[in-house]
Amino acid sequence: MAPARALDGLRVLDLAILFSAPQISAMLGDLGADVVKLEPPPRDGKPGGDPMRAMGVQRGGKSLTWSLVSRNKRTITCDPTTPAGRALLYRLVAAADVVVENLPAATLAKWGATPDELLAVNPDAIVVSVSCYGSTGPYAGRDGNGSLAEAFGGLTNLTGEADGPPMLPSLALGDTLAAIAGVVGTLAACYHRDARGGRGQKVDVSMFEPVLQLLTGSIIGYEDGAPSPRRTGSRVPNGVPRNVYRTRDDAWLVVSGSTDNQVGRLLPILGLDTEAGLARFARVRDRVQHADELDGLVADWIRAHDRDEVVETFLDARIPVAPVSTVADIVADPHVRARGDVVTVDDPDVGPIRMVAPLARLSETPAEIRWAGPGIGAHTDEVLREWCELPDDEITALRGQGAI
């Protein structure tokens, strides 16, 4: 008997494309939701399917990124530009608990599938809409993506060395933050509906606002007319030591231990537990006045020792320290392996692939990646039988009408 999952029975219709919004439904699928991914069927010599099938990291001509963002989903084909296809879309929406979309407004209007139209079909649905700037305000409708969200949301300006240019992260941070925010909003809306007797509603997920959450510490202290906070590299204002440091054996470590208690345990290691050292560095109000000096002394000490010695010494003194891990380090790390943070999933098209395990850790209803992204329309017939209660002859007729 299959283990119980937290979202067993929750039906999610995925109308999303590319990377950010599809991760919302993938994460819901990790938690047990029945996620059905709608894709256009092949037609007129075109392959059909989500554009992500041909994008992202590839192996053997197949997209590993597709396998990732469409994990735990069943795929069906449907063409809502046909009358029969639109009618079928409405039947799927009527059967769904959640609908996730990030399509252009013109496409949704063409399908008769704007958020308001979807709620008219199913007033109990949770309609999750993802866009770069949100559905309201003067920038609503602007094209965007995760990189633009990182820039507009202020993260790019605060990333990089103090005397260098702004920098984008080397990974899809904005997309993934938007997905996590979308999952939070979806579950909150489901709780309101299912546990509190509410109705369906729209969940408006802008990609820049989750990025903006990272800037709360910078915004809270900003006064009108004052200079904006600037890049500080790996340092933070009023916090020292906090930086990336190089060891004698050419490894990199992060030390972030800036409380008075932590620095009090660090100073003896550095040989600074003297009257002069304590006066300059023991208290935060004095330490920030000499932040560059203390950071340099920490860097000098670490540079004179090998990585393992630094880590052991600092851990013994309860000073927060961690190695700067590469992907190879992460995959091989015993702690990562013990917690099952990287899993191997068999994909029928590309073979075994590594994925990061689901984020939520639930003791009674564990999340799980059950399968990787399937082929186009692999589950069309079974979903239409289950969700729409269609007989085989009607499914056959829909194929003849070009709806699926």
C-alpha positions in Angstrom: 0.0 0.0 0.0 1.4 3.4 -1.0 2.3 5.7 1.9 -0.1 8.6 2.6 1.0 11.9 1.2 0.1 15.3 2.5 -1.7 16.5 -0.6 -3.3 13.2 -1.7 -6.5 14.0 -3.5 -5.6 17.6 -4.5 -6.0 18.0 -8.2 -3.7 20.5 -9.9 -4.1 21.6 -13.5 -0.8 22.9 -14.8 -1.2 25.4 -17.7 2.3 26.9 -17.1 5.4 26.9 -19.3 9.2 27.2 -18.9 10.7 27.2 -15.4 9.3 29.3 -12.6 5.5 28.5 -12.5 5.9 24.8 -13.5 8.0 24.4 -10.3 5.0 25.4 -8.2 3.0 22.4 -9.5 6.0 20.2 -9.3 6.5 21.0 -5.6 2.8 20.3 -5.0 3.3 17.0 -6.8 6.2 16.2 -4.5 3.7 16.5 -1.6 1.3 14.1 -3.3 -1.0 16.3 -5.4 -2.3 14.8 -8.7 -0.8 17.2 -11.2 -1.9 17.2 -14.8 0.2 19.1 -17.2 -1.6 20.4 -20.3 0.5 20.7 -23.5 -0.4 21.5 -27.2 -0.5 18.4 -29.3 1.9 17.9 -32.3 0.4 19.5 -35.4 1.4 20.6 -38.9 4.9 19.2 -38.5 5.5 21.0 -35.2 6.5 18.8 -32.3 4.0 20.3 -29.8 4.7 20.2 -26.1 6.1 22.7 -23.6 9.1 24.7 -25.0 11.1 23.5 -22.0 11.3 20.1 -23.7 13.9 21.6 -26.0 15.6 23.9 -23.5 17.9 23.7 -20.5 20.5 21.1 -19.6 20.5 18.4 -22.3 21.5 14.7 -22.4 21.3 12.8 -25.6 19.1 15.4 -27.2 16.6 15.3 -24.3 16.1 18.1 -21.7 17.0 17.2 -18.2 15.4 20.5 -17.1 12.1 19.2 -18.5 12.5 16.0 -16.5 13.0 18.2 -13.4 10.2 20.7 -13.7 7.7 18.1 -14.9 8.4 15.5 -12.3 5.4 13.8 -10.6 3.1 15.2 -13.4 0.8 13.4 -15.8 0.8 15.0 -19.2 -2.1 15.4 -21.5 -2.5 17.1 -24.9 -5.2 19.7 -25.4 -5.7 22.5 -28.0 -7.9 25.2 -26.5 -7.8 27.1 -29.7 -10.4 24.6 -31.1 -14.0 24.7 -29.9 -13.8 21.1 -28.6 -10.4 21.8 -27.0 -11.7 24.8 -25.1 -14.7 22.8 -23.9 -12.4 20.1 -22.8 -10.2 22.7 -21.0 -13.3 23.9 -19.1 -14.1 20.3 -18.0 -10.6 19.9 -16.7 -10.8 23.2 -14.8 -14.2 22.2 -13.4 -12.5 19.0 -12.0 -9.4 20.8 -10.6 -8.7 22.1 -7.2 -5.8 24.3 -8.3 -4.9 25.8 -11.7 -1.4 27.2 -12.2 -0.6 29.5 -15.2 1.9 31.9 -16.4 0.9 32.3 -20.0 0.7 35.6 -21.8 -2.5 37.5 -21.3 -3.2 37.4 -25.0 -3.0 33.6 -25.0 -5.3 33.2 -22.0 -7.8 35.6 -23.6 -7.7 33.6 -26.9 -8.4 30.4 -24.9 -11.2 32.1 -22.8 -9.0 31.2 -19.8 -8.2 34.4 -18.0 -8.1 34.0 -14.2 -11.6 35.5 -14.0 -12.9 33.2 -16.7 -11.4 30.2 -15.0 -13.1 31.1 -11.7 -16.4 31.6 -13.5 -16.0 27.9 -14.7 -15.0 26.7 -11.2 -15.6 29.2 -8.4 -13.9 26.9 -5.9 -10.7 26.8 -7.9 -7.4 28.3 -6.6 -6.0 30.1 -9.7 -2.3 30.7 -9.3 -0.9 33.3 -11.8 2.8 33.9 -12.1 4.3 37.0 -13.9 7.4 39.1 -13.4 5.7 42.2 -12.1 2.3 40.9 -10.9 -1.2 41.5 -12.3 -1.7 45.0 -11.1 0.3 48.3 -11.2 1.8 50.2 -14.2 4.2 47.4 -15.1 1.6 44.6 -15.2 1.8 42.9 -18.6 5.5 43.7 -19.1 7.5 40.7 -20.3 9.9 39.4 -17.7 11.8 36.5 -16.1 13.7 35.5 -13.1 16.8 37.5 -14.0 14.8 40.6 -14.6 13.1 40.0 -11.2 16.4 39.8 -9.5 17.5 43.1 -11.1 14.2 45.0 -10.5 13.8 43.6 -7.0 17.2 45.1 -5.9 19.2 41.9 -5.5 21.5 42.4 -8.4 22.5 45.9 -7.2 23.6 44.5 -3.8 25.5 41.5 -5.2 29.2 41.7 -6.1 32.3 43.3 -4.8 32.1 46.8 -3.4 34.2 48.2 -6.2 32.9 46.0 -8.9 29.7 45.9 -11.1 26.4 44.5 -10.1 26.2 40.7 -10.6 23.5 38.2 -11.4 23.7 34.9 -9.5 24.9 31.8 -11.4 21.6 30.0 -11.0 17.9 30.6 -11.4 17.3 32.2 -8.0 14.4 34.5 -9.0 12.5 31.6 -10.7 12.9 29.3 -7.7 12.0 32.0 -5.1 8.8 32.7 -7.1 8.0 29.0 -7.1 8.4 28.7 -3.3 6.3 31.8 -2.8 3.6 30.4 -5.1 3.5 27.1 -3.2 3.0 29.1 0.1 0.2 31.2 -1.4 -1.5 28.1 -2.9 -1.5 26.2 0.3 -2.8 29.2 2.3 -5.6 29.6 -0.2 -6.4 25.9 -0.1 -6.5 26.0 3.7 -8.9 29.0 3.6 -11.2 27.1 1.2 -10.9 23.5 2.6 -10.5 24.1 6.3 -12.3 27.4 6.8 -15.2 27.1 4.4 -14.0 29.7 2.0 -14.3 29.8 -1.8 -11.7 29.8 -4.6 -9.5 32.8 -5.3 -6.7 34.2 -7.3 -3.1 33.9 -6.1 -1.1 36.7 -7.8 2.6 35.7 -7.7 5.0 38.3 -9.0 8.6 37.2 -9.5 10.2 40.3 -8.1 8.3 40.4 -4.8 9.9 37.2 -3.4 13.3 38.7 -4.3 12.2 41.9 -2.5 11.8 39.9 0.7 15.5 39.4 0.7 16.0 43.1 1.0 13.9 43.6 4.2 17.0 44.4 6.2 18.2 47.0 3.7 14.8 48.7 3.3 13.9 48.9 7.0 16.8 51.2 7.7 16.4 53.4 4.6 15.4 57.0 5.0 14.1 59.1 2.1 16.9 61.1 0.5 19.7 59.0 2.0 22.2 57.1 -0.1 21.0 53.6 -1.0 22.8 50.7 0.5 25.7 49.6 -1.6 27.4 46.3 -2.4 29.7 45.1 0.3 31.0 41.9 -1.3 30.7 39.0 1.2 30.6 41.4 4.2 27.5 42.8 5.8 27.2 46.2 7.6 27.6 46.0 11.3 28.6 42.3 11.2 32.2 41.1 11.5 33.6 38.6 10.9 31.4 37.5 8.0 33.3 36.8 4.8 34.7 34.1 2.4 38.2 33.2 3.4 41.0 31.2 1.7 43.0 28.6 3.5 46.6 27.6 3.2 45.7 24.5 1.1 43.7 26.7 -1.3 40.3 25.9 -0.1 37.5 28.4 0.6 35.5 28.8 3.8 32.7 31.0 5.1 32.9 32.3 8.6 29.9 34.1 9.9 30.1 34.6 13.7 29.6 38.2 14.6 27.9 38.1 18.0 29.8 39.2 21.1 29.8 35.7 22.4 31.1 34.2 19.2 33.8 36.8 18.8 34.7 36.3 22.4 35.6 32.7 21.6 37.4 33.7 18.4 39.8 36.2 19.9 41.8 33.6 21.9 42.3 31.6 18.7 43.7 34.7 17.0 45.8 35.7 20.0 43.7 38.8 20.5 42.4 38.1 24.0 44.6 40.9 25.3 43.5 44.1 26.9 44.0 45.9 23.7 42.3 43.3 21.6 39.3 43.0 23.9 38.9 46.8 23.9 38.9 46.9 20.1 36.9 43.8 19.2 35.0 42.3 22.1 31.9 44.5 21.8 29.9 45.0 18.6 29.8 48.8 19.0 33.6 48.9 19.2 34.2 46.1 16.7 32.3 47.7 13.8 34.7 50.7 14.1 37.6 48.3 13.4 35.8 45.9 11.1 38.4 46.0 8.3 41.2 45.3 10.8 39.4 42.3 12.4 38.4 40.9 9.0 42.0 41.1 7.9 43.3 39.4 11.0 40.8 36.5 10.6 41.8 36.2 6.9 45.5 36.1 7.9 45.0 33.4 10.5 42.9 31.2 8.2 45.4 31.7 5.3 48.1 30.2 7.6 46.2 27.0 8.2 44.7 24.2 6.2 41.0 23.8 5.7 40.4 20.9 8.0 42.3 22.4 10.8 40.3 25.7 10.5 37.0 23.9 10.4 37.9 21.7 13.4 39.2 24.6 15.5 36.3 26.8 14.8 33.7 24.1 15.3 35.3 23.2 18.7 35.0 26.9 19.7 31.4 27.0 18.4 32.2 29.6 15.8 30.0 29.3 12.7 32.1 28.0 9.8 31.3 25.9 6.6 33.3 25.0 3.5 32.3 26.6 0.2 30.9 23.5 -1.5 31.0 22.7 -5.2 28.4 20.6 -6.8 30.8 17.7 -6.7 31.3 18.3 -2.9 27.6 18.4 -2.3 26.9 15.1 -4.1 29.7 13.3 -2.2 29.1 14.9 1.2 28.2 12.4 4.0 25.7 14.7 5.6 23.9 15.3 2.3 23.9 11.6 1.6 22.6 10.7 5.1 19.7 13.1 4.7 18.9 12.0 1.2 19.2 15.5 -0.2 20.2 14.3 -3.7 18.2 11.5 -5.2 18.5 9.5 -8.4 15.3 9.3 -10.6 15.0 7.0 -13.5 13.9 8.7 -16.7 12.8 6.4 -19.6 14.3 8.8 -22.1 17.6 9.9 -20.6 18.3 7.3 -18.0 19.1 7.9 -14.3 19.3 11.6 -13.4 20.1 13.3 -10.2 17.6 15.7 -8.6 17.5 17.7 -5.4 15.1 16.0 -3.0 11.8 17.8 -2.2 12.1 20.7 0.2 9.5 19.8 2.8 10.5 17.2 5.4 7.3 15.6 6.8 7.6 12.7 9.2 4.1 11.2 8.6 3.5 12.1 5.0 6.9 12.4 3.3 7.3 14.1 0.0 8.8 12.1 -2.8 9.8 12.4 -6.5 8.0 9.4 -8.0 8.8 9.9 -11.6 10.5 12.3 -14.0 8.8 14.4 -16.7 6.9 12.1 -19.1 6.5 12.2 -22.8 3.9 14.4 -24.6 0.4 13.3 -23.9 1.5 10.1 -22.1 -1.5 10.2 -19.8 -4.2 11.9 -21.9 -6.6 9.0 -22.0 -6.3 8.0 -18.4 -6.7 11.6 -17.1 -9.8 12.2 -19.3 -11.3 9.0 -18.0 -10.6 9.9 -14.3 -11.0 13.7 -14.2 -13.7 14.1 -16.9 -15.3 10.7 -16.8 -15.1 10.5 -20.6 -15.7 7.1 -22.4 -13.2 5.8 -24.9 -15.4 6.7 -27.9 -15.6 10.4 -26.8 -11.8 10.5 -26.4 -11.5 9.1 -29.9 -13.8 11.7 -31.2 -11.8 14.5 -29.5 -8.7 13.2 -31.4 -10.6 13.4 -34.6 -11.6 17.0 -33.8 -8.0 18.0 -33.2 -8.8 18.8 -29.6 -6.1 16.4 -28.2 
